[in-house]
Amino acid sequence: MLALEDEAKVAFPRAAVTFHARIRPGQLLPDSIHRVRLCRVAPTVEGRAPVLEKPIKCWYQYLKGRPSRKELYLYVGDVSLLGLYNRFRDRADSLNNAREALVRCRSSIEKRLKARADPRAWEAGDLSIPTPLLESGDLPSTGLRALGAAWRIALRIAAVQYELFALAERYNADPPYKELRLAFREDSEHPLGRFIWTHNGDRLSVIARRLAKGKHPGRVDEASLPDWLMRRLFIPASARKAIRPHELRRRRMARIYGRYLAVLEPLLSAGPKSIKKAHELLGRAGFPESELTESGPDPIPLAM
């Protein structure tokens, strides 16, 4: 915005109508850019000649709508600049829309985080780990409070993840049926991890699809270990009985983890989408090589 304001000063030197980047009190950077008219009033004494010893009063009058020939005739004196003023107005609108998209995204994330800061009935309590100190002059106070809420949520998710890894390790330490193994893995499609059953090193979901032969696609799950599948694999009844408590525990923890992923998914997808939109608007404004050039990765899938 400041760069566009400087360009306007060069394009319209000494013109009464220009573009101004507004910086609110207490802020370091502008929050919007507008077309303005520079107004000046010289101080006088009882309506007589101006008093040179006193400073001239200046202020900006914000102009609405698009530039018009009448406006340029009255305040600029050159109606041939109408096309150039319109182009600057379009660039200013793109910059304002880009900032609005980022602010709206940040506000949405802040509200979601603060609403989920306190644990729900199905969640465990907060871990007694203090929030790290963050020194940042770029975030408002609402953003800092949202980061504090995010820390509490992240700790609860980390505790659940730790239990998921431990659950798989406890089963594999003394498996009732040695050919069956349980793992909690992270990959490109599931960066936050998922459970995988394997039978002699082969993923159980692949075996289940082969056994189902396309007749029961709804019964095939990437992580589930149903009783019908264990029967088709000729697992003894005693082993099936010993495996069942592990599978019930895994399903319960997977449901809890899935609820956390449902909370994270809109948070992780909102940022890249808004940054991509802001980058497109900055390109329209004539600033394609901005700090938002790297628009970030696409929203990551969180399905288990």
ChimeraX commands (.cxc) that place a marker at each C-alpha (Angstrom):
marker #1 position 0.00,0.00,0.00 radius 0.5
marker #1 position 2.82,2.39,0.81 radius 0.5
marker #1 position 4.46,1.53,-2.52 radius 0.5
marker #1 position 1.23,2.33,-4.38 radius 0.5
marker #1 position 0.96,5.62,-2.49 radius 0.5
marker #1 position 4.49,6.52,-3.60 radius 0.5
marker #1 position 3.63,5.62,-7.21 radius 0.5
marker #1 position 0.58,7.88,-7.02 radius 0.5
marker #1 position 2.73,10.78,-5.82 radius 0.5
marker #1 position 4.94,10.35,-8.87 radius 0.5
marker #1 position 2.04,9.86,-11.30 radius 0.5
marker #1 position 0.04,12.83,-9.95 radius 0.5
marker #1 position 2.60,15.37,-8.72 radius 0.5
marker #1 position 1.08,18.26,-6.78 radius 0.5
marker #1 position -2.43,17.05,-7.61 radius 0.5
marker #1 position -5.19,17.71,-5.09 radius 0.5
marker #1 position -6.57,14.18,-5.66 radius 0.5
marker #1 position -4.22,11.29,-4.93 radius 0.5
marker #1 position -4.10,7.96,-3.07 radius 0.5
marker #1 position -3.37,7.70,0.64 radius 0.5
marker #1 position -2.45,4.61,2.70 radius 0.5
marker #1 position -4.26,4.97,6.03 radius 0.5
marker #1 position -2.34,4.08,9.18 radius 0.5
marker #1 position -4.48,3.96,12.29 radius 0.5
marker #1 position -3.17,5.24,15.65 radius 0.5
marker #1 position -1.06,2.65,17.42 radius 0.5
marker #1 position -0.29,0.71,14.24 radius 0.5
marker #1 position 2.90,0.58,12.22 radius 0.5
marker #1 position 1.50,-0.48,8.85 radius 0.5
marker #1 position -1.48,0.77,6.83 radius 0.5
marker #1 position -4.75,-1.14,6.87 radius 0.5
marker #1 position -6.24,0.31,3.65 radius 0.5
marker #1 position -5.57,2.68,0.78 radius 0.5
marker #1 position -8.10,5.21,-0.53 radius 0.5
marker #1 position -8.51,7.94,-3.09 radius 0.5
marker #1 position -8.39,11.23,-1.21 radius 0.5
marker #1 position -8.50,14.95,-1.80 radius 0.5
marker #1 position -5.85,16.99,-0.03 radius 0.5
marker #1 position -7.50,19.98,1.66 radius 0.5
marker #1 position -5.60,23.00,2.95 radius 0.5
marker #1 position -6.74,26.01,4.94 radius 0.5
marker #1 position -4.43,28.91,5.72 radius 0.5
marker #1 position -5.05,30.58,9.11 radius 0.5
marker #1 position -6.39,34.14,8.97 radius 0.5
marker #1 position -7.15,36.92,11.44 radius 0.5
marker #1 position -10.76,38.11,11.31 radius 0.5
marker #1 position -11.08,36.98,7.71 radius 0.5
marker #1 position -8.13,39.07,6.53 radius 0.5
marker #1 position -4.89,38.01,4.87 radius 0.5
marker #1 position -3.31,34.68,5.93 radius 0.5
marker #1 position -0.99,34.68,8.90 radius 0.5
marker #1 position 2.33,33.27,7.72 radius 0.5
marker #1 position 3.61,32.59,11.22 radius 0.5
marker #1 position 0.94,29.93,11.86 radius 0.5
marker #1 position 1.01,26.50,10.18 radius 0.5
marker #1 position -1.39,25.65,7.37 radius 0.5
marker #1 position -4.09,23.16,8.36 radius 0.5
marker #1 position -4.16,20.10,6.10 radius 0.5
marker #1 position -6.38,17.01,6.08 radius 0.5
marker #1 position -7.58,14.29,3.75 radius 0.5
marker #1 position -11.12,14.13,2.42 radius 0.5
marker #1 position -11.93,10.53,1.49 radius 0.5
marker #1 position -13.63,10.23,-1.89 radius 0.5
marker #1 position -16.20,7.53,-2.66 radius 0.5
marker #1 position -16.93,5.76,-5.92 radius 0.5
marker #1 position -14.86,5.84,-9.05 radius 0.5
marker #1 position -13.12,8.95,-10.35 radius 0.5
marker #1 position -15.20,11.17,-12.65 radius 0.5
marker #1 position -14.44,13.82,-15.24 radius 0.5
marker #1 position -16.13,16.44,-13.07 radius 0.5
marker #1 position -13.93,15.56,-10.10 radius 0.5
marker #1 position -10.75,15.82,-12.15 radius 0.5
marker #1 position -11.91,19.09,-13.74 radius 0.5
marker #1 position -12.60,20.69,-10.34 radius 0.5
marker #1 position -9.65,19.41,-8.29 radius 0.5
marker #1 position -6.96,18.37,-10.78 radius 0.5
marker #1 position -7.65,20.43,-13.86 radius 0.5
marker #1 position -6.80,17.62,-16.29 radius 0.5
marker #1 position -9.60,15.27,-17.35 radius 0.5
marker #1 position -7.19,13.29,-19.56 radius 0.5
marker #1 position -5.94,11.54,-16.40 radius 0.5
marker #1 position -9.26,9.76,-15.88 radius 0.5
marker #1 position -8.00,6.44,-17.26 radius 0.5
marker #1 position -4.87,6.54,-15.11 radius 0.5
marker #1 position -6.90,7.37,-11.98 radius 0.5
marker #1 position -9.22,4.43,-12.71 radius 0.5
marker #1 position -6.28,2.06,-13.03 radius 0.5
marker #1 position -4.90,3.23,-9.69 radius 0.5
marker #1 position -8.37,2.83,-8.17 radius 0.5
marker #1 position -8.57,-0.79,-9.40 radius 0.5
marker #1 position -5.12,-1.52,-7.95 radius 0.5
marker #1 position -6.11,0.04,-4.62 radius 0.5
marker #1 position -9.29,-2.07,-4.51 radius 0.5
marker #1 position -7.23,-5.22,-5.14 radius 0.5
marker #1 position -4.89,-4.36,-2.26 radius 0.5
marker #1 position -7.79,-3.65,0.09 radius 0.5
marker #1 position -9.51,-6.91,-0.88 radius 0.5
marker #1 position -6.28,-8.86,-0.36 radius 0.5
marker #1 position -5.87,-7.51,3.15 radius 0.5
marker #1 position -9.55,-8.08,3.90 radius 0.5
marker #1 position -9.25,-11.74,2.87 radius 0.5
marker #1 position -6.25,-12.27,5.17 radius 0.5
marker #1 position -7.85,-10.42,8.11 radius 0.5
marker #1 position -11.10,-12.35,7.70 radius 0.5
marker #1 position -9.17,-15.62,7.67 radius 0.5
marker #1 position -7.17,-14.65,10.76 radius 0.5
marker #1 position -10.34,-13.61,12.62 radius 0.5
marker #1 position -12.06,-16.87,11.72 radius 0.5
marker #1 position -9.11,-18.93,12.97 radius 0.5
marker #1 position -8.92,-16.88,16.17 radius 0.5
marker #1 position -12.61,-17.41,16.93 radius 0.5
marker #1 position -12.41,-21.15,16.29 radius 0.5
marker #1 position -9.34,-21.52,18.50 radius 0.5
marker #1 position -10.74,-19.50,21.39 radius 0.5
marker #1 position -14.01,-21.43,21.22 radius 0.5
marker #1 position -12.15,-24.76,21.54 radius 0.5
marker #1 position -9.59,-23.67,24.14 radius 0.5
marker #1 position -11.44,-25.27,27.06 radius 0.5
marker #1 position -11.69,-29.08,26.85 radius 0.5
marker #1 position -15.05,-30.63,26.06 radius 0.5
marker #1 position -16.65,-33.47,27.99 radius 0.5
marker #1 position -15.12,-36.12,25.71 radius 0.5
marker #1 position -11.62,-34.64,26.02 radius 0.5
marker #1 position -9.00,-35.13,28.68 radius 0.5
marker #1 position -7.89,-32.17,30.76 radius 0.5
marker #1 position -5.12,-29.78,29.80 radius 0.5
marker #1 position -1.53,-30.87,30.34 radius 0.5
marker #1 position 0.42,-28.91,32.93 radius 0.5
marker #1 position 2.92,-27.51,30.44 radius 0.5
marker #1 position 3.26,-23.70,30.45 radius 0.5
marker #1 position 2.61,-21.77,27.27 radius 0.5
marker #1 position 5.89,-20.63,25.65 radius 0.5
marker #1 position 6.60,-16.93,25.53 radius 0.5
marker #1 position 6.10,-15.27,22.16 radius 0.5
marker #1 position 7.49,-11.86,21.33 radius 0.5
marker #1 position 5.90,-10.56,18.16 radius 0.5
marker #1 position 4.98,-7.03,17.19 radius 0.5
marker #1 position 3.06,-8.13,14.10 radius 0.5
marker #1 position 0.14,-9.87,15.80 radius 0.5
marker #1 position -2.67,-8.05,17.62 radius 0.5
marker #1 position -3.64,-8.99,21.14 radius 0.5
marker #1 position -6.48,-11.17,19.84 radius 0.5
marker #1 position -3.99,-13.15,17.78 radius 0.5
marker #1 position -1.71,-13.70,20.77 radius 0.5
marker #1 position -4.64,-14.95,22.85 radius 0.5
marker #1 position -5.63,-17.27,20.00 radius 0.5
marker #1 position -2.09,-18.68,19.94 radius 0.5
marker #1 position -2.42,-19.42,23.64 radius 0.5
marker #1 position -5.64,-21.32,22.94 radius 0.5
marker #1 position -3.94,-23.16,20.07 radius 0.5
marker #1 position -1.18,-24.28,22.44 radius 0.5
marker #1 position -3.74,-25.89,24.77 radius 0.5
marker #1 position -5.46,-27.66,21.86 radius 0.5
marker #1 position -2.14,-28.81,20.40 radius 0.5
marker #1 position -1.13,-30.33,23.73 radius 0.5
marker #1 position -4.34,-32.35,23.93 radius 0.5
marker #1 position -3.92,-33.57,20.36 radius 0.5
marker #1 position -0.30,-34.49,21.05 radius 0.5
marker #1 position -1.40,-36.49,24.10 radius 0.5
marker #1 position -3.89,-38.42,21.98 radius 0.5
marker #1 position -1.28,-39.03,19.29 radius 0.5
marker #1 position 1.12,-40.36,21.90 radius 0.5
marker #1 position -1.56,-42.75,23.15 radius 0.5
marker #1 position -2.21,-43.95,19.58 radius 0.5
marker #1 position 1.47,-44.80,19.08 radius 0.5
marker #1 position 1.60,-46.43,22.51 radius 0.5
marker #1 position -1.53,-48.46,21.77 radius 0.5
marker #1 position 0.09,-49.98,18.68 radius 0.5
marker #1 position 3.33,-50.66,20.58 radius 0.5
marker #1 position 1.49,-52.39,23.42 radius 0.5
marker #1 position -0.25,-54.71,21.00 radius 0.5
marker #1 position 2.91,-55.52,19.04 radius 0.5
marker #1 position 4.85,-56.20,22.24 radius 0.5
marker #1 position 2.79,-59.37,22.84 radius 0.5
marker #1 position 0.47,-59.98,19.85 radius 0.5
marker #1 position -2.19,-62.68,20.30 radius 0.5
marker #1 position -1.67,-63.65,16.65 radius 0.5
marker #1 position 1.87,-63.05,15.43 radius 0.5
marker #1 position 0.92,-62.64,11.75 radius 0.5
marker #1 position -1.24,-59.60,12.65 radius 0.5
marker #1 position 0.55,-56.33,13.42 radius 0.5
marker #1 position -0.81,-52.88,14.24 radius 0.5
marker #1 position 0.93,-49.63,13.30 radius 0.5
marker #1 position 0.20,-45.94,13.54 radius 0.5
marker #1 position 1.91,-44.31,10.57 radius 0.5
marker #1 position 2.20,-40.91,8.94 radius 0.5
marker #1 position 2.44,-40.51,5.18 radius 0.5
marker #1 position 1.84,-37.90,2.50 radius 0.5
marker #1 position -1.89,-38.63,2.32 radius 0.5
marker #1 position -2.28,-38.76,6.10 radius 0.5
marker #1 position 0.30,-36.33,7.56 radius 0.5
marker #1 position -1.31,-36.53,10.99 radius 0.5
marker #1 position -1.21,-40.31,11.05 radius 0.5
marker #1 position -3.60,-43.26,10.87 radius 0.5
marker #1 position -3.85,-46.88,12.05 radius 0.5
marker #1 position -2.86,-49.71,9.70 radius 0.5
marker #1 position -3.34,-53.44,10.31 radius 0.5
marker #1 position -0.95,-55.72,8.47 radius 0.5
marker #1 position -1.04,-59.48,7.90 radius 0.5
marker #1 position 2.35,-60.98,7.15 radius 0.5
marker #1 position 3.52,-57.54,6.06 radius 0.5
marker #1 position 0.58,-56.86,3.71 radius 0.5
marker #1 position -1.90,-54.11,4.50 radius 0.5
marker #1 position -5.13,-55.63,5.73 radius 0.5
marker #1 position -7.27,-53.30,3.64 radius 0.5
marker #1 position -5.75,-54.76,0.45 radius 0.5
marker #1 position -6.49,-58.27,1.65 radius 0.5
marker #1 position -10.02,-57.26,2.66 radius 0.5
marker #1 position -10.80,-55.86,-0.79 radius 0.5
marker #1 position -9.47,-59.02,-2.41 radius 0.5
marker #1 position -11.59,-61.22,-0.16 radius 0.5
marker #1 position -14.70,-59.06,-0.55 radius 0.5
marker #1 position -14.39,-59.33,-4.38 radius 0.5
marker #1 position -16.26,-56.07,-4.82 radius 0.5
marker #1 position -19.46,-57.40,-3.24 radius 0.5
marker #1 position -19.21,-55.51,0.04 radius 0.5
marker #1 position -17.15,-52.32,-0.55 radius 0.5
marker #1 position -18.74,-50.66,2.48 radius 0.5
marker #1 position -17.30,-53.35,4.73 radius 0.5
marker #1 position -13.71,-52.54,3.76 radius 0.5
marker #1 position -11.99,-50.05,6.07 radius 0.5
marker #1 position -8.38,-48.88,5.96 radius 0.5
marker #1 position -7.87,-49.47,9.68 radius 0.5
marker #1 position -10.71,-51.65,10.90 radius 0.5
marker #1 position -10.34,-55.32,11.81 radius 0.5
marker #1 position -13.85,-56.81,11.67 radius 0.5
marker #1 position -14.63,-60.29,12.92 radius 0.5
marker #1 position -15.69,-61.52,9.46 radius 0.5
marker #1 position -12.24,-60.64,8.07 radius 0.5
marker #1 position -10.44,-62.48,10.87 radius 0.5
marker #1 position -12.59,-65.53,10.12 radius 0.5
marker #1 position -11.72,-65.36,6.43 radius 0.5
marker #1 position -8.05,-65.22,7.40 radius 0.5
marker #1 position -8.54,-68.43,9.46 radius 0.5
marker #1 position -7.48,-66.77,12.71 radius 0.5
marker #1 position -8.30,-69.10,15.63 radius 0.5
marker #1 position -11.21,-68.22,17.89 radius 0.5
marker #1 position -8.95,-67.82,20.93 radius 0.5
marker #1 position -6.80,-65.30,19.07 radius 0.5
marker #1 position -9.88,-63.43,17.83 radius 0.5
marker #1 position -11.15,-63.17,21.38 radius 0.5
marker #1 position -7.79,-61.81,22.58 radius 0.5
marker #1 position -7.56,-59.33,19.69 radius 0.5
marker #1 position -11.08,-57.93,20.18 radius 0.5
marker #1 position -10.25,-55.71,23.25 radius 0.5
marker #1 position -7.33,-54.19,21.36 radius 0.5
marker #1 position -9.56,-53.48,18.35 radius 0.5
marker #1 position -12.29,-51.92,20.49 radius 0.5
marker #1 position -9.74,-49.71,22.20 radius 0.5
marker #1 position -8.27,-48.73,18.83 radius 0.5
marker #1 position -11.70,-47.80,17.46 radius 0.5
marker #1 position -12.52,-45.69,20.50 radius 0.5
marker #1 position -9.24,-43.76,20.30 radius 0.5
marker #1 position -9.58,-43.40,16.52 radius 0.5
marker #1 position -13.02,-41.82,16.97 radius 0.5
marker #1 position -11.61,-39.33,19.49 radius 0.5
marker #1 position -8.71,-38.54,17.18 radius 0.5
marker #1 position -11.12,-38.12,14.28 radius 0.5
marker #1 position -13.01,-35.46,16.23 radius 0.5
marker #1 position -9.76,-33.57,16.71 radius 0.5
marker #1 position -9.05,-33.82,12.99 radius 0.5
marker #1 position -12.50,-32.38,12.29 radius 0.5
marker #1 position -11.46,-29.37,14.37 radius 0.5
marker #1 position -8.08,-29.03,12.66 radius 0.5
marker #1 position -9.21,-29.44,9.06 radius 0.5
marker #1 position -10.91,-26.02,8.61 radius 0.5
marker #1 position -8.03,-24.35,10.47 radius 0.5
marker #1 position -5.34,-25.88,8.27 radius 0.5
marker #1 position -7.24,-25.35,5.02 radius 0.5
marker #1 position -8.38,-21.76,5.62 radius 0.5
marker #1 position -4.87,-20.29,5.66 radius 0.5
marker #1 position -3.57,-21.60,2.30 radius 0.5
marker #1 position -6.84,-20.72,0.55 radius 0.5
marker #1 position -6.82,-17.14,1.81 radius 0.5
marker #1 position -3.12,-16.69,1.04 radius 0.5
marker #1 position -3.68,-17.95,-2.50 radius 0.5
marker #1 position -6.58,-15.53,-2.98 radius 0.5
marker #1 position -4.53,-12.64,-1.58 radius 0.5
marker #1 position -1.64,-13.52,-3.89 radius 0.5
marker #1 position -3.96,-13.37,-6.92 radius 0.5
marker #1 position -5.26,-9.96,-5.83 radius 0.5
marker #1 position -1.71,-8.68,-5.29 radius 0.5
marker #1 position -0.88,-9.78,-8.82 radius 0.5
marker #1 position -3.80,-7.72,-10.12 radius 0.5
marker #1 position -2.53,-4.76,-8.11 radius 0.5
marker #1 position 0.83,-5.00,-9.85 radius 0.5
marker #1 position 2.81,-6.58,-7.02 radius 0.5
marker #1 position 3.37,-10.21,-8.10 radius 0.5
marker #1 position 6.78,-10.44,-6.40 radius 0.5
marker #1 position 5.47,-9.75,-2.90 radius 0.5
marker #1 position 6.23,-11.69,0.25 radius 0.5
marker #1 position 3.12,-13.78,-0.43 radius 0.5
marker #1 position 4.64,-15.22,-3.61 radius 0.5
marker #1 position 5.00,-18.57,-1.88 radius 0.5
marker #1 position 1.29,-19.27,-1.43 radius 0.5
marker #1 position 1.96,-22.36,0.67 radius 0.5
marker #1 position 0.95,-25.97,0.10 radius 0.5
marker #1 position -2.52,-27.05,-0.82 radius 0.5
marker #1 position -4.86,-27.96,2.06 radius 0.5
marker #1 position -3.73,-31.33,3.39 radius 0.5
marker #1 position -6.25,-34.17,3.71 radius 0.5
marker #1 position -6.94,-35.27,7.25 radius 0.5
marker #1 position -9.05,-38.38,6.68 radius 0.5
marker #1 position -8.09,-41.38,8.77 radius 0.5
marker link #1:1,2 radius 0.2
marker link #1:2,3 radius 0.2
marker link #1:3,4 radius 0.2
marker link #1:4,5 radius 0.2
marker link #1:5,6 radius 0.2
marker link #1:6,7 radius 0.2
marker link #1:7,8 radius 0.2
marker link #1:8,9 radius 0.2
marker link #1:9,10 radius 0.2
marker link #1:10,11 radius 0.2
marker link #1:11,12 radius 0.2
marker link #1:12,13 radius 0.2
marker link #1:13,14 radius 0.2
marker link #1:14,15 radius 0.2
marker link #1:15,16 radius 0.2
marker link #1:16,17 radius 0.2
marker link #1:17,18 radius 0.2
marker link #1:18,19 radius 0.2
marker link #1:19,20 radius 0.2
marker link #1:20,21 radius 0.2
marker link #1:21,22 radius 0.2
marker link #1:22,23 radius 0.2
marker link #1:23,24 radius 0.2
marker link #1:24,25 radius 0.2
marker link #1:25,26 radius 0.2
marker link #1:26,27 radius 0.2
marker link #1:27,28 radius 0.2
marker link #1:28,29 radius 0.2
marker link #1:29,30 radius 0.2
marker link #1:30,31 radius 0.2
marker link #1:31,32 radius 0.2
marker link #1:32,33 radius 0.2
marker link #1:33,34 radius 0.2
marker link #1:34,35 radius 0.2
marker link #1:35,36 radius 0.2
marker link #1:36,37 radius 0.2
marker link #1:37,38 radius 0.2
marker link #1:38,39 radius 0.2
marker link #1:39,40 radius 0.2
marker link #1:40,41 radius 0.2
marker link #1:41,42 radius 0.2
marker link #1:42,43 radius 0.2
marker link #1:43,44 radius 0.2
marker link #1:44,45 radius 0.2
marker link #1:45,46 radius 0.2
marker link #1:46,47 radius 0.2
marker link #1:47,48 radius 0.2
marker link #1:48,49 radius 0.2
marker link #1:49,50 radius 0.2
marker link #1:50,51 radius 0.2
marker link #1:51,52 radius 0.2
marker link #1:52,53 radius 0.2
marker link #1:53,54 radius 0.2
marker link #1:54,55 radius 0.2
marker link #1:55,56 radius 0.2
marker link #1:56,57 radius 0.2
marker link #1:57,58 radius 0.2
marker link #1:58,59 radius 0.2
marker link #1:59,60 radius 0.2
marker link #1:60,61 radius 0.2
marker link #1:61,62 radius 0.2
marker link #1:62,63 radius 0.2
marker link #1:63,64 radius 0.2
marker link #1:64,65 radius 0.2
marker link #1:65,66 radius 0.2
marker link #1:66,67 radius 0.2
marker link #1:67,68 radius 0.2
marker link #1:68,69 radius 0.2
marker link #1:69,70 radius 0.2
marker link #1:70,71 radius 0.2
marker link #1:71,72 radius 0.2
marker link #1:72,73 radius 0.2
marker link #1:73,74 radius 0.2
marker link #1:74,75 radius 0.2
marker link #1:75,76 radius 0.2
marker link #1:76,77 radius 0.2
marker link #1:77,78 radius 0.2
marker link #1:78,79 radius 0.2
marker link #1:79,80 radius 0.2
marker link #1:80,81 radius 0.2
marker link #1:81,82 radius 0.2
marker link #1:82,83 radius 0.2
marker link #1:83,84 radius 0.2
marker link #1:84,85 radius 0.2
marker link #1:85,86 radius 0.2
marker link #1:86,87 radius 0.2
marker link #1:87,88 radius 0.2
marker link #1:88,89 radius 0.2
marker link #1:89,90 radius 0.2
marker link #1:90,91 radius 0.2
marker link #1:91,92 radius 0.2
marker link #1:92,93 radius 0.2
marker link #1:93,94 radius 0.2
marker link #1:94,95 radius 0.2
marker link #1:95,96 radius 0.2
marker link #1:96,97 radius 0.2
marker link #1:97,98 radius 0.2
marker link #1:98,99 radius 0.2
marker link #1:99,100 radius 0.2
marker link #1:100,101 radius 0.2
marker link #1:101,102 radius 0.2
marker link #1:102,103 radius 0.2
marker link #1:103,104 radius 0.2
marker link #1:104,105 radius 0.2
marker link #1:105,106 radius 0.2
marker link #1:106,107 radius 0.2
marker link #1:107,108 radius 0.2
marker link #1:108,109 radius 0.2
marker link #1:109,110 radius 0.2
marker link #1:110,111 radius 0.2
marker link #1:111,112 radius 0.2
marker link #1:112,113 radius 0.2
marker link #1:113,114 radius 0.2
marker link #1:114,115 radius 0.2
marker link #1:115,116 radius 0.2
marker link #1:116,117 radius 0.2
marker link #1:117,118 radius 0.2
marker link #1:118,119 radius 0.2
marker link #1:119,120 radius 0.2
marker link #1:120,121 radius 0.2
marker link #1:121,122 radius 0.2
marker link #1:122,123 radius 0.2
marker link #1:123,124 radius 0.2
marker link #1:124,125 radius 0.2
marker link #1:125,126 radius 0.2
marker link #1:126,127 radius 0.2
marker link #1:127,128 radius 0.2
marker link #1:128,129 radius 0.2
marker link #1:129,130 radius 0.2
marker link #1:130,131 radius 0.2
marker link #1:131,132 radius 0.2
marker link #1:132,133 radius 0.2
marker link #1:133,134 radius 0.2
marker link #1:134,135 radius 0.2
marker link #1:135,136 radius 0.2
marker link #1:136,137 radius 0.2
marker link #1:137,138 radius 0.2
marker link #1:138,139 radius 0.2
marker link #1:139,140 radius 0.2
marker link #1:140,141 radius 0.2
marker link #1:141,142 radius 0.2
marker link #1:142,143 radius 0.2
marker link #1:143,144 radius 0.2
marker link #1:144,145 radius 0.2
marker link #1:145,146 radius 0.2
marker link #1:146,147 radius 0.2
marker link #1:147,148 radius 0.2
marker link #1:148,149 radius 0.2
marker link #1:149,150 radius 0.2
marker link #1:150,151 radius 0.2
marker link #1:151,152 radius 0.2
marker link #1:152,153 radius 0.2
marker link #1:153,154 radius 0.2
marker link #1:154,155 radius 0.2
marker link #1:155,156 radius 0.2
marker link #1:156,157 radius 0.2
marker link #1:157,158 radius 0.2
marker link #1:158,159 radius 0.2
marker link #1:159,160 radius 0.2
marker link #1:160,161 radius 0.2
marker link #1:161,162 radius 0.2
marker link #1:162,163 radius 0.2
marker link #1:163,164 radius 0.2
marker link #1:164,165 radius 0.2
marker link #1:165,166 radius 0.2
marker link #1:166,167 radius 0.2
marker link #1:167,168 radius 0.2
marker link #1:168,169 radius 0.2
marker link #1:169,170 radius 0.2
marker link #1:170,171 radius 0.2
marker link #1:171,172 radius 0.2
marker link #1:172,173 radius 0.2
marker link #1:173,174 radius 0.2
marker link #1:174,175 radius 0.2
marker link #1:175,176 radius 0.2
marker link #1:176,177 radius 0.2
marker link #1:177,178 radius 0.2
marker link #1:178,179 radius 0.2
marker link #1:179,180 radius 0.2
marker link #1:180,181 radius 0.2
marker link #1:181,182 radius 0.2
marker link #1:182,183 radius 0.2
marker link #1:183,184 radius 0.2
marker link #1:184,185 radius 0.2
marker link #1:185,186 radius 0.2
marker link #1:186,187 radius 0.2
marker link #1:187,188 radius 0.2
marker link #1:188,189 radius 0.2
marker link #1:189,190 radius 0.2
marker link #1:190,191 radius 0.2
marker link #1:191,192 radius 0.2
marker link #1:192,193 radius 0.2
marker link #1:193,194 radius 0.2
marker link #1:194,195 radius 0.2
marker link #1:195,196 radius 0.2
marker link #1:196,197 radius 0.2
marker link #1:197,198 radius 0.2
marker link #1:198,199 radius 0.2
marker link #1:199,200 radius 0.2
marker link #1:200,201 radius 0.2
marker link #1:201,202 radius 0.2
marker link #1:202,203 radius 0.2
marker link #1:203,204 radius 0.2
marker link #1:204,205 radius 0.2
marker link #1:205,206 radius 0.2
marker link #1:206,207 radius 0.2
marker link #1:207,208 radius 0.2
marker link #1:208,209 radius 0.2
marker link #1:209,210 radius 0.2
marker link #1:210,211 radius 0.2
marker link #1:211,212 radius 0.2
marker link #1:212,213 radius 0.2
marker link #1:213,214 radius 0.2
marker link #1:214,215 radius 0.2
marker link #1:215,216 radius 0.2
marker link #1:216,217 radius 0.2
marker link #1:217,218 radius 0.2
marker link #1:218,219 radius 0.2
marker link #1:219,220 radius 0.2
marker link #1:220,221 radius 0.2
marker link #1:221,222 radius 0.2
marker link #1:222,223 radius 0.2
marker link #1:223,224 radius 0.2
marker link #1:224,225 radius 0.2
marker link #1:225,226 radius 0.2
marker link #1:226,227 radius 0.2
marker link #1:227,228 radius 0.2
marker link #1:228,229 radius 0.2
marker link #1:229,230 radius 0.2
marker link #1:230,231 radius 0.2
marker link #1:231,232 radius 0.2
marker link #1:232,233 radius 0.2
marker link #1:233,234 radius 0.2
marker link #1:234,235 radius 0.2
marker link #1:235,236 radius 0.2
marker link #1:236,237 radius 0.2
marker link #1:237,238 radius 0.2
marker link #1:238,239 radius 0.2
marker link #1:239,240 radius 0.2
marker link #1:240,241 radius 0.2
marker link #1:241,242 radius 0.2
marker link #1:242,243 radius 0.2
marker link #1:243,244 radius 0.2
marker link #1:244,245 radius 0.2
marker link #1:245,246 radius 0.2
marker link #1:246,247 radius 0.2
marker link #1:247,248 radius 0.2
marker link #1:248,249 radius 0.2
marker link #1:249,250 radius 0.2
marker link #1:250,251 radius 0.2
marker link #1:251,252 radius 0.2
marker link #1:252,253 radius 0.2
marker link #1:253,254 radius 0.2
marker link #1:254,255 radius 0.2
marker link #1:255,256 radius 0.2
marker link #1:256,257 radius 0.2
marker link #1:257,258 radius 0.2
marker link #1:258,259 radius 0.2
marker link #1:259,260 radius 0.2
marker link #1:260,261 radius 0.2
marker link #1:261,262 radius 0.2
marker link #1:262,263 radius 0.2
marker link #1:263,264 radius 0.2
marker link #1:264,265 radius 0.2
marker link #1:265,266 radius 0.2
marker link #1:266,267 radius 0.2
marker link #1:267,268 radius 0.2
marker link #1:268,269 radius 0.2
marker link #1:269,270 radius 0.2
marker link #1:270,271 radius 0.2
marker link #1:271,272 radius 0.2
marker link #1:272,273 radius 0.2
marker link #1:273,274 radius 0.2
marker link #1:274,275 radius 0.2
marker link #1:275,276 radius 0.2
marker link #1:276,277 radius 0.2
marker link #1:277,278 radius 0.2
marker link #1:278,279 radius 0.2
marker link #1:279,280 radius 0.2
marker link #1:280,281 radius 0.2
marker link #1:281,282 radius 0.2
marker link #1:282,283 radius 0.2
marker link #1:283,284 radius 0.2
marker link #1:284,285 radius 0.2
marker link #1:285,286 radius 0.2
marker link #1:286,287 radius 0.2
marker link #1:287,288 radius 0.2
marker link #1:288,289 radius 0.2
marker link #1:289,290 radius 0.2
marker link #1:290,291 radius 0.2
marker link #1:291,292 radius 0.2
marker link #1:292,293 radius 0.2
marker link #1:293,294 radius 0.2
marker link #1:294,295 radius 0.2
marker link #1:295,296 radius 0.2
marker link #1:296,297 radius 0.2
marker link #1:297,298 radius 0.2
marker link #1:298,299 radius 0.2
marker link #1:299,300 radius 0.2
marker link #1:300,301 radius 0.2
marker link #1:301,302 radius 0.2
marker link #1:302,303 radius 0.2
marker link #1:303,304 radius 0.2
view
